């Protein structure tokens, strides 16, 4: 079982935000693995485990022998460490296996809970509902402050906002985050890595993460239609 004191990964935070308490479903299921994969890669970039190389096209490569301890991040890091790879190649390789383990982490942490739900009176199934620790509400409030109130975000919050926007799920948050021109404009800025001076100390980190997010967006919105 995951120890609750361990810092959640960016992909965990994204999956928790995409969980819709009113319906017990996860927004953007059809392209979820692209978004979660993008969050894993953005996490690696934010912690300086990977960078982007422009040799022979835009590819990801590891920055050193210092690998991440988290299993989901380590798996992606190992794949990239074998040789530089295109972002969309990495997304397709790591993304499909992420949902299940990340969901279990959220349940272990108490962010989500499984409850019994009867269907057709006789049959009992397991359903998800929001936990009582308030972590989803806190994450959502941070994203709302950045998109609605114009508060300068941390790099982590900016990446979350960019991934939610790029995955096409932002309109589903309309009750908490109004879907208007100001919000749309700010979200697009985050997608492009324009996070403000305080979001990340190094410009290269913003650039790398923006490249990853933009590729995740292309994968999620264009490739499934081909």
PyMOL commands that place a pseudoatom at each C-alpha (Angstrom):
pseudoatom trace, name=CA, resn=UNK, resi=1, chain=A, elem=C, hetatm=0, pos=[0.000, 0.000, 0.000]
pseudoatom trace, name=CA, resn=UNK, resi=2, chain=A, elem=C, hetatm=0, pos=[1.151, 3.532, -0.768]
pseudoatom trace, name=CA, resn=UNK, resi=3, chain=A, elem=C, hetatm=0, pos=[2.217, 5.593, 2.222]
pseudoatom trace, name=CA, resn=UNK, resi=4, chain=A, elem=C, hetatm=0, pos=[0.063, 8.703, 2.444]
pseudoatom trace, name=CA, resn=UNK, resi=5, chain=A, elem=C, hetatm=0, pos=[3.002, 10.936, 3.280]
pseudoatom trace, name=CA, resn=UNK, resi=6, chain=A, elem=C, hetatm=0, pos=[4.581, 10.350, -0.149]
pseudoatom trace, name=CA, resn=UNK, resi=7, chain=A, elem=C, hetatm=0, pos=[4.055, 13.274, -2.487]
pseudoatom trace, name=CA, resn=UNK, resi=8, chain=A, elem=C, hetatm=0, pos=[1.425, 12.528, -5.129]
pseudoatom trace, name=CA, resn=UNK, resi=9, chain=A, elem=C, hetatm=0, pos=[2.642, 12.530, -8.710]
pseudoatom trace, name=CA, resn=UNK, resi=10, chain=A, elem=C, hetatm=0, pos=[1.326, 14.999, -11.242]
pseudoatom trace, name=CA, resn=UNK, resi=11, chain=A, elem=C, hetatm=0, pos=[-0.530, 12.158, -12.977]
pseudoatom trace, name=CA, resn=UNK, resi=12, chain=A, elem=C, hetatm=0, pos=[-2.292, 11.272, -9.705]
pseudoatom trace, name=CA, resn=UNK, resi=13, chain=A, elem=C, hetatm=0, pos=[-3.348, 14.881, -9.269]
pseudoatom trace, name=CA, resn=UNK, resi=14, chain=A, elem=C, hetatm=0, pos=[-4.604, 15.032, -12.851]
pseudoatom trace, name=CA, resn=UNK, resi=15, chain=A, elem=C, hetatm=0, pos=[-6.617, 11.824, -12.507]
pseudoatom trace, name=CA, resn=UNK, resi=16, chain=A, elem=C, hetatm=0, pos=[-8.118, 13.066, -9.241]
pseudoatom trace, name=CA, resn=UNK, resi=17, chain=A, elem=C, hetatm=0, pos=[-9.138, 16.343, -10.858]
pseudoatom trace, name=CA, resn=UNK, resi=18, chain=A, elem=C, hetatm=0, pos=[-10.678, 14.539, -13.818]
pseudoatom trace, name=CA, resn=UNK, resi=19, chain=A, elem=C, hetatm=0, pos=[-12.829, 12.470, -11.455]
pseudoatom trace, name=CA, resn=UNK, resi=20, chain=A, elem=C, hetatm=0, pos=[-16.349, 13.912, -11.526]
pseudoatom trace, name=CA, resn=UNK, resi=21, chain=A, elem=C, hetatm=0, pos=[-17.991, 13.546, -8.076]
pseudoatom trace, name=CA, resn=UNK, resi=22, chain=A, elem=C, hetatm=0, pos=[-21.503, 14.155, -9.398]
pseudoatom trace, name=CA, resn=UNK, resi=23, chain=A, elem=C, hetatm=0, pos=[-21.418, 11.097, -11.658]
pseudoatom trace, name=CA, resn=UNK, resi=24, chain=A, elem=C, hetatm=0, pos=[-18.597, 9.003, -10.223]
pseudoatom trace, name=CA, resn=UNK, resi=25, chain=A, elem=C, hetatm=0, pos=[-16.926, 8.934, -13.636]
pseudoatom trace, name=CA, resn=UNK, resi=26, chain=A, elem=C, hetatm=0, pos=[-13.647, 10.237, -15.004]
pseudoatom trace, name=CA, resn=UNK, resi=27, chain=A, elem=C, hetatm=0, pos=[-13.745, 12.971, -17.632]
pseudoatom trace, name=CA, resn=UNK, resi=28, chain=A, elem=C, hetatm=0, pos=[-12.065, 12.295, -20.954]
pseudoatom trace, name=CA, resn=UNK, resi=29, chain=A, elem=C, hetatm=0, pos=[-11.895, 8.505, -20.647]
pseudoatom trace, name=CA, resn=UNK, resi=30, chain=A, elem=C, hetatm=0, pos=[-11.505, 8.002, -24.405]
pseudoatom trace, name=CA, resn=UNK, resi=31, chain=A, elem=C, hetatm=0, pos=[-8.163, 9.793, -24.516]
pseudoatom trace, name=CA, resn=UNK, resi=32, chain=A, elem=C, hetatm=0, pos=[-7.233, 9.533, -20.844]
pseudoatom trace, name=CA, resn=UNK, resi=33, chain=A, elem=C, hetatm=0, pos=[-3.990, 7.665, -21.323]
pseudoatom trace, name=CA, resn=UNK, resi=34, chain=A, elem=C, hetatm=0, pos=[-2.543, 10.462, -23.466]
pseudoatom trace, name=CA, resn=UNK, resi=35, chain=A, elem=C, hetatm=0, pos=[-3.262, 13.000, -20.721]
pseudoatom trace, name=CA, resn=UNK, resi=36, chain=A, elem=C, hetatm=0, pos=[-1.910, 10.764, -17.934]
pseudoatom trace, name=CA, resn=UNK, resi=37, chain=A, elem=C, hetatm=0, pos=[1.165, 9.952, -19.991]
pseudoatom trace, name=CA, resn=UNK, resi=38, chain=A, elem=C, hetatm=0, pos=[1.694, 13.649, -20.605]
pseudoatom trace, name=CA, resn=UNK, resi=39, chain=A, elem=C, hetatm=0, pos=[1.451, 14.264, -16.854]
pseudoatom trace, name=CA, resn=UNK, resi=40, chain=A, elem=C, hetatm=0, pos=[4.112, 11.630, -16.178]
pseudoatom trace, name=CA, resn=UNK, resi=41, chain=A, elem=C, hetatm=0, pos=[6.454, 13.199, -18.710]
pseudoatom trace, name=CA, resn=UNK, resi=42, chain=A, elem=C, hetatm=0, pos=[5.745, 16.706, -17.423]
pseudoatom trace, name=CA, resn=UNK, resi=43, chain=A, elem=C, hetatm=0, pos=[6.574, 15.469, -13.914]
pseudoatom trace, name=CA, resn=UNK, resi=44, chain=A, elem=C, hetatm=0, pos=[9.903, 14.130, -15.159]
pseudoatom trace, name=CA, resn=UNK, resi=45, chain=A, elem=C, hetatm=0, pos=[10.630, 17.463, -16.825]
pseudoatom trace, name=CA, resn=UNK, resi=46, chain=A, elem=C, hetatm=0, pos=[9.670, 19.501, -13.759]
pseudoatom trace, name=CA, resn=UNK, resi=47, chain=A, elem=C, hetatm=0, pos=[12.119, 17.468, -11.675]
pseudoatom trace, name=CA, resn=UNK, resi=48, chain=A, elem=C, hetatm=0, pos=[14.877, 17.708, -14.307]
pseudoatom trace, name=CA, resn=UNK, resi=49, chain=A, elem=C, hetatm=0, pos=[14.889, 13.989, -15.111]
pseudoatom trace, name=CA, resn=UNK, resi=50, chain=A, elem=C, hetatm=0, pos=[14.331, 14.514, -18.843]
pseudoatom trace, name=CA, resn=UNK, resi=51, chain=A, elem=C, hetatm=0, pos=[14.937, 17.198, -21.410]
pseudoatom trace, name=CA, resn=UNK, resi=52, chain=A, elem=C, hetatm=0, pos=[14.174, 17.770, -25.075]
pseudoatom trace, name=CA, resn=UNK, resi=53, chain=A, elem=C, hetatm=0, pos=[16.813, 17.314, -27.757]
pseudoatom trace, name=CA, resn=UNK, resi=54, chain=A, elem=C, hetatm=0, pos=[16.456, 18.756, -31.237]
pseudoatom trace, name=CA, resn=UNK, resi=55, chain=A, elem=C, hetatm=0, pos=[18.886, 16.343, -32.902]
pseudoatom trace, name=CA, resn=UNK, resi=56, chain=A, elem=C, hetatm=0, pos=[17.118, 14.223, -35.522]
pseudoatom trace, name=CA, resn=UNK, resi=57, chain=A, elem=C, hetatm=0, pos=[13.783, 15.799, -34.611]
pseudoatom trace, name=CA, resn=UNK, resi=58, chain=A, elem=C, hetatm=0, pos=[12.285, 16.740, -31.274]
pseudoatom trace, name=CA, resn=UNK, resi=59, chain=A, elem=C, hetatm=0, pos=[12.904, 13.888, -28.840]
pseudoatom trace, name=CA, resn=UNK, resi=60, chain=A, elem=C, hetatm=0, pos=[13.050, 13.281, -25.106]
pseudoatom trace, name=CA, resn=UNK, resi=61, chain=A, elem=C, hetatm=0, pos=[16.215, 12.105, -23.422]
pseudoatom trace, name=CA, resn=UNK, resi=62, chain=A, elem=C, hetatm=0, pos=[17.233, 11.569, -19.818]
pseudoatom trace, name=CA, resn=UNK, resi=63, chain=A, elem=C, hetatm=0, pos=[19.454, 14.215, -18.259]
pseudoatom trace, name=CA, resn=UNK, resi=64, chain=A, elem=C, hetatm=0, pos=[21.571, 12.070, -15.928]
pseudoatom trace, name=CA, resn=UNK, resi=65, chain=A, elem=C, hetatm=0, pos=[21.823, 8.739, -14.144]
pseudoatom trace, name=CA, resn=UNK, resi=66, chain=A, elem=C, hetatm=0, pos=[19.647, 10.132, -11.336]
pseudoatom trace, name=CA, resn=UNK, resi=67, chain=A, elem=C, hetatm=0, pos=[16.394, 8.272, -11.806]
pseudoatom trace, name=CA, resn=UNK, resi=68, chain=A, elem=C, hetatm=0, pos=[13.070, 8.979, -10.050]
pseudoatom trace, name=CA, resn=UNK, resi=69, chain=A, elem=C, hetatm=0, pos=[12.009, 6.761, -7.162]
pseudoatom trace, name=CA, resn=UNK, resi=70, chain=A, elem=C, hetatm=0, pos=[8.312, 6.649, -8.018]
pseudoatom trace, name=CA, resn=UNK, resi=71, chain=A, elem=C, hetatm=0, pos=[7.466, 3.448, -9.974]
pseudoatom trace, name=CA, resn=UNK, resi=72, chain=A, elem=C, hetatm=0, pos=[5.351, 5.116, -12.684]
pseudoatom trace, name=CA, resn=UNK, resi=73, chain=A, elem=C, hetatm=0, pos=[7.947, 7.823, -13.249]
pseudoatom trace, name=CA, resn=UNK, resi=74, chain=A, elem=C, hetatm=0, pos=[10.800, 5.290, -13.152]
pseudoatom trace, name=CA, resn=UNK, resi=75, chain=A, elem=C, hetatm=0, pos=[9.146, 3.108, -15.781]
pseudoatom trace, name=CA, resn=UNK, resi=76, chain=A, elem=C, hetatm=0, pos=[8.867, 6.054, -18.170]
pseudoatom trace, name=CA, resn=UNK, resi=77, chain=A, elem=C, hetatm=0, pos=[12.407, 7.192, -17.338]
pseudoatom trace, name=CA, resn=UNK, resi=78, chain=A, elem=C, hetatm=0, pos=[13.807, 3.705, -18.068]
pseudoatom trace, name=CA, resn=UNK, resi=79, chain=A, elem=C, hetatm=0, pos=[12.070, 3.666, -21.455]
pseudoatom trace, name=CA, resn=UNK, resi=80, chain=A, elem=C, hetatm=0, pos=[13.495, 7.048, -22.411]
pseudoatom trace, name=CA, resn=UNK, resi=81, chain=A, elem=C, hetatm=0, pos=[16.926, 6.172, -21.001]
pseudoatom trace, name=CA, resn=UNK, resi=82, chain=A, elem=C, hetatm=0, pos=[17.287, 3.342, -23.514]
pseudoatom trace, name=CA, resn=UNK, resi=83, chain=A, elem=C, hetatm=0, pos=[17.527, 5.932, -26.286]
pseudoatom trace, name=CA, resn=UNK, resi=84, chain=A, elem=C, hetatm=0, pos=[16.038, 9.369, -27.113]
pseudoatom trace, name=CA, resn=UNK, resi=85, chain=A, elem=C, hetatm=0, pos=[12.419, 8.956, -28.170]
pseudoatom trace, name=CA, resn=UNK, resi=86, chain=A, elem=C, hetatm=0, pos=[9.660, 11.126, -29.603]
pseudoatom trace, name=CA, resn=UNK, resi=87, chain=A, elem=C, hetatm=0, pos=[7.086, 12.325, -27.100]
pseudoatom trace, name=CA, resn=UNK, resi=88, chain=A, elem=C, hetatm=0, pos=[4.172, 10.631, -28.864]
pseudoatom trace, name=CA, resn=UNK, resi=89, chain=A, elem=C, hetatm=0, pos=[6.115, 7.343, -28.974]
pseudoatom trace, name=CA, resn=UNK, resi=90, chain=A, elem=C, hetatm=0, pos=[6.594, 7.504, -25.212]
pseudoatom trace, name=CA, resn=UNK, resi=91, chain=A, elem=C, hetatm=0, pos=[2.939, 8.426, -24.633]
pseudoatom trace, name=CA, resn=UNK, resi=92, chain=A, elem=C, hetatm=0, pos=[1.774, 5.400, -26.601]
pseudoatom trace, name=CA, resn=UNK, resi=93, chain=A, elem=C, hetatm=0, pos=[4.166, 3.118, -24.705]
pseudoatom trace, name=CA, resn=UNK, resi=94, chain=A, elem=C, hetatm=0, pos=[3.518, 4.250, -21.128]
pseudoatom trace, name=CA, resn=UNK, resi=95, chain=A, elem=C, hetatm=0, pos=[0.011, 5.708, -21.225]
pseudoatom trace, name=CA, resn=UNK, resi=96, chain=A, elem=C, hetatm=0, pos=[-2.279, 2.640, -21.477]
pseudoatom trace, name=CA, resn=UNK, resi=97, chain=A, elem=C, hetatm=0, pos=[-0.953, 1.046, -18.272]
pseudoatom trace, name=CA, resn=UNK, resi=98, chain=A, elem=C, hetatm=0, pos=[-1.290, 4.115, -16.043]
pseudoatom trace, name=CA, resn=UNK, resi=99, chain=A, elem=C, hetatm=0, pos=[-4.991, 4.400, -15.198]
pseudoatom trace, name=CA, resn=UNK, resi=100, chain=A, elem=C, hetatm=0, pos=[-5.353, 1.313, -12.984]
pseudoatom trace, name=CA, resn=UNK, resi=101, chain=A, elem=C, hetatm=0, pos=[-2.311, 1.779, -10.730]
pseudoatom trace, name=CA, resn=UNK, resi=102, chain=A, elem=C, hetatm=0, pos=[-2.915, 5.516, -10.375]
pseudoatom trace, name=CA, resn=UNK, resi=103, chain=A, elem=C, hetatm=0, pos=[-6.536, 4.923, -9.437]
pseudoatom trace, name=CA, resn=UNK, resi=104, chain=A, elem=C, hetatm=0, pos=[-5.443, 2.443, -6.758]
pseudoatom trace, name=CA, resn=UNK, resi=105, chain=A, elem=C, hetatm=0, pos=[-3.078, 5.050, -5.342]
pseudoatom trace, name=CA, resn=UNK, resi=106, chain=A, elem=C, hetatm=0, pos=[-5.899, 7.553, -5.064]
pseudoatom trace, name=CA, resn=UNK, resi=107, chain=A, elem=C, hetatm=0, pos=[-8.007, 4.980, -3.231]
pseudoatom trace, name=CA, resn=UNK, resi=108, chain=A, elem=C, hetatm=0, pos=[-5.101, 3.985, -0.951]
pseudoatom trace, name=CA, resn=UNK, resi=109, chain=A, elem=C, hetatm=0, pos=[-4.503, 7.642, -0.162]
pseudoatom trace, name=CA, resn=UNK, resi=110, chain=A, elem=C, hetatm=0, pos=[-8.166, 8.246, 0.653]
pseudoatom trace, name=CA, resn=UNK, resi=111, chain=A, elem=C, hetatm=0, pos=[-8.643, 10.769, -2.139]
pseudoatom trace, name=CA, resn=UNK, resi=112, chain=A, elem=C, hetatm=0, pos=[-11.286, 8.452, -3.618]
pseudoatom trace, name=CA, resn=UNK, resi=113, chain=A, elem=C, hetatm=0, pos=[-13.258, 5.680, -1.937]
pseudoatom trace, name=CA, resn=UNK, resi=114, chain=A, elem=C, hetatm=0, pos=[-15.027, 2.623, -3.302]
pseudoatom trace, name=CA, resn=UNK, resi=115, chain=A, elem=C, hetatm=0, pos=[-18.619, 2.120, -2.206]
pseudoatom trace, name=CA, resn=UNK, resi=116, chain=A, elem=C, hetatm=0, pos=[-21.226, -0.544, -2.892]
pseudoatom trace, name=CA, resn=UNK, resi=117, chain=A, elem=C, hetatm=0, pos=[-23.983, 0.439, -5.279]
pseudoatom trace, name=CA, resn=UNK, resi=118, chain=A, elem=C, hetatm=0, pos=[-26.971, -1.735, -6.075]
pseudoatom trace, name=CA, resn=UNK, resi=119, chain=A, elem=C, hetatm=0, pos=[-28.183, -2.056, -9.627]
pseudoatom trace, name=CA, resn=UNK, resi=120, chain=A, elem=C, hetatm=0, pos=[-31.529, -3.570, -10.597]
pseudoatom trace, name=CA, resn=UNK, resi=121, chain=A, elem=C, hetatm=0, pos=[-32.133, -4.061, -6.841]
pseudoatom trace, name=CA, resn=UNK, resi=122, chain=A, elem=C, hetatm=0, pos=[-30.327, -7.424, -6.814]
pseudoatom trace, name=CA, resn=UNK, resi=123, chain=A, elem=C, hetatm=0, pos=[-26.805, -6.824, -8.104]
pseudoatom trace, name=CA, resn=UNK, resi=124, chain=A, elem=C, hetatm=0, pos=[-24.131, -4.960, -6.147]
pseudoatom trace, name=CA, resn=UNK, resi=125, chain=A, elem=C, hetatm=0, pos=[-21.287, -3.175, -7.925]
pseudoatom trace, name=CA, resn=UNK, resi=126, chain=A, elem=C, hetatm=0, pos=[-18.413, -1.030, -6.758]
pseudoatom trace, name=CA, resn=UNK, resi=127, chain=A, elem=C, hetatm=0, pos=[-18.564, 2.678, -7.467]
pseudoatom trace, name=CA, resn=UNK, resi=128, chain=A, elem=C, hetatm=0, pos=[-16.156, 5.517, -6.788]
pseudoatom trace, name=CA, resn=UNK, resi=129, chain=A, elem=C, hetatm=0, pos=[-16.873, 8.635, -4.802]
pseudoatom trace, name=CA, resn=UNK, resi=130, chain=A, elem=C, hetatm=0, pos=[-14.784, 11.515, -3.549]
pseudoatom trace, name=CA, resn=UNK, resi=131, chain=A, elem=C, hetatm=0, pos=[-12.947, 10.975, -0.262]
pseudoatom trace, name=CA, resn=UNK, resi=132, chain=A, elem=C, hetatm=0, pos=[-13.330, 13.236, 2.746]
pseudoatom trace, name=CA, resn=UNK, resi=133, chain=A, elem=C, hetatm=0, pos=[-9.776, 14.588, 2.890]
pseudoatom trace, name=CA, resn=UNK, resi=134, chain=A, elem=C, hetatm=0, pos=[-10.552, 17.578, 0.640]
pseudoatom trace, name=CA, resn=UNK, resi=135, chain=A, elem=C, hetatm=0, pos=[-7.543, 17.124, -1.651]
pseudoatom trace, name=CA, resn=UNK, resi=136, chain=A, elem=C, hetatm=0, pos=[-9.519, 17.265, -4.895]
pseudoatom trace, name=CA, resn=UNK, resi=137, chain=A, elem=C, hetatm=0, pos=[-11.216, 20.485, -3.775]
pseudoatom trace, name=CA, resn=UNK, resi=138, chain=A, elem=C, hetatm=0, pos=[-7.841, 22.012, -2.897]
pseudoatom trace, name=CA, resn=UNK, resi=139, chain=A, elem=C, hetatm=0, pos=[-6.370, 21.087, -6.291]
pseudoatom trace, name=CA, resn=UNK, resi=140, chain=A, elem=C, hetatm=0, pos=[-9.404, 22.458, -8.100]
pseudoatom trace, name=CA, resn=UNK, resi=141, chain=A, elem=C, hetatm=0, pos=[-9.227, 25.693, -6.117]
pseudoatom trace, name=CA, resn=UNK, resi=142, chain=A, elem=C, hetatm=0, pos=[-5.579, 26.155, -7.160]
pseudoatom trace, name=CA, resn=UNK, resi=143, chain=A, elem=C, hetatm=0, pos=[-6.411, 25.632, -10.830]
pseudoatom trace, name=CA, resn=UNK, resi=144, chain=A, elem=C, hetatm=0, pos=[-9.388, 27.961, -10.550]
pseudoatom trace, name=CA, resn=UNK, resi=145, chain=A, elem=C, hetatm=0, pos=[-7.242, 30.690, -8.956]
pseudoatom trace, name=CA, resn=UNK, resi=146, chain=A, elem=C, hetatm=0, pos=[-4.843, 30.479, -11.890]
pseudoatom trace, name=CA, resn=UNK, resi=147, chain=A, elem=C, hetatm=0, pos=[-7.476, 30.390, -14.647]
pseudoatom trace, name=CA, resn=UNK, resi=148, chain=A, elem=C, hetatm=0, pos=[-10.235, 32.574, -13.209]
pseudoatom trace, name=CA, resn=UNK, resi=149, chain=A, elem=C, hetatm=0, pos=[-8.607, 34.883, -10.665]
pseudoatom trace, name=CA, resn=UNK, resi=150, chain=A, elem=C, hetatm=0, pos=[-5.319, 35.386, -12.514]
pseudoatom trace, name=CA, resn=UNK, resi=151, chain=A, elem=C, hetatm=0, pos=[-3.165, 34.203, -9.591]
pseudoatom trace, name=CA, resn=UNK, resi=152, chain=A, elem=C, hetatm=0, pos=[0.330, 33.323, -10.769]
pseudoatom trace, name=CA, resn=UNK, resi=153, chain=A, elem=C, hetatm=0, pos=[0.533, 29.529, -10.468]
pseudoatom trace, name=CA, resn=UNK, resi=154, chain=A, elem=C, hetatm=0, pos=[3.246, 27.184, -9.362]
pseudoatom trace, name=CA, resn=UNK, resi=155, chain=A, elem=C, hetatm=0, pos=[4.750, 25.131, -12.167]
pseudoatom trace, name=CA, resn=UNK, resi=156, chain=A, elem=C, hetatm=0, pos=[2.766, 22.111, -10.979]
pseudoatom trace, name=CA, resn=UNK, resi=157, chain=A, elem=C, hetatm=0, pos=[-0.564, 23.952, -11.065]
pseudoatom trace, name=CA, resn=UNK, resi=158, chain=A, elem=C, hetatm=0, pos=[0.242, 25.477, -14.455]
pseudoatom trace, name=CA, resn=UNK, resi=159, chain=A, elem=C, hetatm=0, pos=[1.022, 22.037, -15.873]
pseudoatom trace, name=CA, resn=UNK, resi=160, chain=A, elem=C, hetatm=0, pos=[-2.249, 20.653, -14.481]
pseudoatom trace, name=CA, resn=UNK, resi=161, chain=A, elem=C, hetatm=0, pos=[-4.221, 23.511, -16.015]
pseudoatom trace, name=CA, resn=UNK, resi=162, chain=A, elem=C, hetatm=0, pos=[-2.456, 22.995, -19.345]
pseudoatom trace, name=CA, resn=UNK, resi=163, chain=A, elem=C, hetatm=0, pos=[-3.143, 19.251, -19.351]
pseudoatom trace, name=CA, resn=UNK, resi=164, chain=A, elem=C, hetatm=0, pos=[-6.809, 19.691, -18.437]
pseudoatom trace, name=CA, resn=UNK, resi=165, chain=A, elem=C, hetatm=0, pos=[-7.215, 22.318, -21.134]
pseudoatom trace, name=CA, resn=UNK, resi=166, chain=A, elem=C, hetatm=0, pos=[-5.311, 20.352, -23.739]
pseudoatom trace, name=CA, resn=UNK, resi=167, chain=A, elem=C, hetatm=0, pos=[-7.218, 17.143, -23.047]
pseudoatom trace, name=CA, resn=UNK, resi=168, chain=A, elem=C, hetatm=0, pos=[-10.451, 18.925, -23.933]
pseudoatom trace, name=CA, resn=UNK, resi=169, chain=A, elem=C, hetatm=0, pos=[-12.028, 18.317, -20.513]
pseudoatom trace, name=CA, resn=UNK, resi=170, chain=A, elem=C, hetatm=0, pos=[-11.963, 21.880, -19.179]
pseudoatom trace, name=CA, resn=UNK, resi=171, chain=A, elem=C, hetatm=0, pos=[-15.609, 22.583, -20.220]
pseudoatom trace, name=CA, resn=UNK, resi=172, chain=A, elem=C, hetatm=0, pos=[-16.705, 19.797, -17.864]
pseudoatom trace, name=CA, resn=UNK, resi=173, chain=A, elem=C, hetatm=0, pos=[-15.514, 21.914, -14.929]
pseudoatom trace, name=CA, resn=UNK, resi=174, chain=A, elem=C, hetatm=0, pos=[-17.865, 24.752, -15.860]
pseudoatom trace, name=CA, resn=UNK, resi=175, chain=A, elem=C, hetatm=0, pos=[-19.608, 24.810, -12.491]
pseudoatom trace, name=CA, resn=UNK, resi=176, chain=A, elem=C, hetatm=0, pos=[-16.353, 25.620, -10.706]
pseudoatom trace, name=CA, resn=UNK, resi=177, chain=A, elem=C, hetatm=0, pos=[-14.373, 27.151, -13.588]
pseudoatom trace, name=CA, resn=UNK, resi=178, chain=A, elem=C, hetatm=0, pos=[-16.497, 29.290, -15.944]
pseudoatom trace, name=CA, resn=UNK, resi=179, chain=A, elem=C, hetatm=0, pos=[-16.024, 28.382, -19.592]
pseudoatom trace, name=CA, resn=UNK, resi=180, chain=A, elem=C, hetatm=0, pos=[-15.479, 31.885, -20.959]
pseudoatom trace, name=CA, resn=UNK, resi=181, chain=A, elem=C, hetatm=0, pos=[-13.025, 33.695, -23.217]
pseudoatom trace, name=CA, resn=UNK, resi=182, chain=A, elem=C, hetatm=0, pos=[-10.739, 34.794, -20.366]
pseudoatom trace, name=CA, resn=UNK, resi=183, chain=A, elem=C, hetatm=0, pos=[-10.376, 31.273, -19.009]
pseudoatom trace, name=CA, resn=UNK, resi=184, chain=A, elem=C, hetatm=0, pos=[-9.846, 29.844, -22.489]
pseudoatom trace, name=CA, resn=UNK, resi=185, chain=A, elem=C, hetatm=0, pos=[-7.151, 32.421, -23.228]
pseudoatom trace, name=CA, resn=UNK, resi=186, chain=A, elem=C, hetatm=0, pos=[-5.296, 31.783, -19.976]
pseudoatom trace, name=CA, resn=UNK, resi=187, chain=A, elem=C, hetatm=0, pos=[-5.504, 28.033, -20.449]
pseudoatom trace, name=CA, resn=UNK, resi=188, chain=A, elem=C, hetatm=0, pos=[-3.952, 28.339, -23.912]
pseudoatom trace, name=CA, resn=UNK, resi=189, chain=A, elem=C, hetatm=0, pos=[-1.137, 30.444, -22.432]
pseudoatom trace, name=CA, resn=UNK, resi=190, chain=A, elem=C, hetatm=0, pos=[-0.406, 27.648, -19.971]
pseudoatom trace, name=CA, resn=UNK, resi=191, chain=A, elem=C, hetatm=0, pos=[-0.430, 25.088, -22.769]
pseudoatom trace, name=CA, resn=UNK, resi=192, chain=A, elem=C, hetatm=0, pos=[2.306, 27.117, -24.466]
pseudoatom trace, name=CA, resn=UNK, resi=193, chain=A, elem=C, hetatm=0, pos=[4.439, 27.319, -21.320]
pseudoatom trace, name=CA, resn=UNK, resi=194, chain=A, elem=C, hetatm=0, pos=[3.657, 30.952, -20.510]
pseudoatom trace, name=CA, resn=UNK, resi=195, chain=A, elem=C, hetatm=0, pos=[3.291, 30.456, -16.755]
pseudoatom trace, name=CA, resn=UNK, resi=196, chain=A, elem=C, hetatm=0, pos=[4.693, 33.679, -15.317]
pseudoatom trace, name=CA, resn=UNK, resi=197, chain=A, elem=C, hetatm=0, pos=[8.053, 34.327, -13.707]
pseudoatom trace, name=CA, resn=UNK, resi=198, chain=A, elem=C, hetatm=0, pos=[7.293, 32.442, -10.511]
pseudoatom trace, name=CA, resn=UNK, resi=199, chain=A, elem=C, hetatm=0, pos=[5.989, 29.227, -12.045]
pseudoatom trace, name=CA, resn=UNK, resi=200, chain=A, elem=C, hetatm=0, pos=[9.382, 27.707, -12.740]
pseudoatom trace, name=CA, resn=UNK, resi=201, chain=A, elem=C, hetatm=0, pos=[12.861, 28.968, -12.012]
pseudoatom trace, name=CA, resn=UNK, resi=202, chain=A, elem=C, hetatm=0, pos=[14.315, 27.727, -15.288]
pseudoatom trace, name=CA, resn=UNK, resi=203, chain=A, elem=C, hetatm=0, pos=[12.903, 28.735, -18.643]
pseudoatom trace, name=CA, resn=UNK, resi=204, chain=A, elem=C, hetatm=0, pos=[14.072, 25.420, -20.103]
pseudoatom trace, name=CA, resn=UNK, resi=205, chain=A, elem=C, hetatm=0, pos=[11.782, 23.545, -17.697]
pseudoatom trace, name=CA, resn=UNK, resi=206, chain=A, elem=C, hetatm=0, pos=[8.779, 25.494, -18.954]
pseudoatom trace, name=CA, resn=UNK, resi=207, chain=A, elem=C, hetatm=0, pos=[9.828, 24.863, -22.538]
pseudoatom trace, name=CA, resn=UNK, resi=208, chain=A, elem=C, hetatm=0, pos=[10.292, 21.138, -22.038]
pseudoatom trace, name=CA, resn=UNK, resi=209, chain=A, elem=C, hetatm=0, pos=[6.994, 20.778, -20.212]
pseudoatom trace, name=CA, resn=UNK, resi=210, chain=A, elem=C, hetatm=0, pos=[5.154, 22.862, -22.814]
pseudoatom trace, name=CA, resn=UNK, resi=211, chain=A, elem=C, hetatm=0, pos=[6.574, 20.618, -25.555]
pseudoatom trace, name=CA, resn=UNK, resi=212, chain=A, elem=C, hetatm=0, pos=[5.363, 17.531, -23.706]
pseudoatom trace, name=CA, resn=UNK, resi=213, chain=A, elem=C, hetatm=0, pos=[1.934, 18.994, -23.040]
pseudoatom trace, name=CA, resn=UNK, resi=214, chain=A, elem=C, hetatm=0, pos=[1.503, 20.145, -26.635]
pseudoatom trace, name=CA, resn=UNK, resi=215, chain=A, elem=C, hetatm=0, pos=[2.417, 16.671, -27.917]
pseudoatom trace, name=CA, resn=UNK, resi=216, chain=A, elem=C, hetatm=0, pos=[-0.004, 15.082, -25.470]
pseudoatom trace, name=CA, resn=UNK, resi=217, chain=A, elem=C, hetatm=0, pos=[-2.690, 17.437, -26.803]
pseudoatom trace, name=CA, resn=UNK, resi=218, chain=A, elem=C, hetatm=0, pos=[-1.927, 16.479, -30.411]
pseudoatom trace, name=CA, resn=UNK, resi=219, chain=A, elem=C, hetatm=0, pos=[-2.038, 12.802, -29.496]
pseudoatom trace, name=CA, resn=UNK, resi=220, chain=A, elem=C, hetatm=0, pos=[-5.303, 13.132, -27.600]
pseudoatom trace, name=CA, resn=UNK, resi=221, chain=A, elem=C, hetatm=0, pos=[-7.157, 15.311, -30.078]
pseudoatom trace, name=CA, resn=UNK, resi=222, chain=A, elem=C, hetatm=0, pos=[-5.754, 14.393, -33.501]
pseudoatom trace, name=CA, resn=UNK, resi=223, chain=A, elem=C, hetatm=0, pos=[-4.473, 10.828, -33.519]
pseudoatom trace, name=CA, resn=UNK, resi=224, chain=A, elem=C, hetatm=0, pos=[-7.722, 9.131, -32.358]
pseudoatom trace, name=CA, resn=UNK, resi=225, chain=A, elem=C, hetatm=0, pos=[-9.528, 10.710, -35.307]
pseudoatom trace, name=CA, resn=UNK, resi=226, chain=A, elem=C, hetatm=0, pos=[-7.132, 9.315, -37.877]
for i in range(1, 226): cmd.bond("trace and resi %d" % i, "trace and resi %d" % (i + 1))
show_as sticks, trace
zoom trace
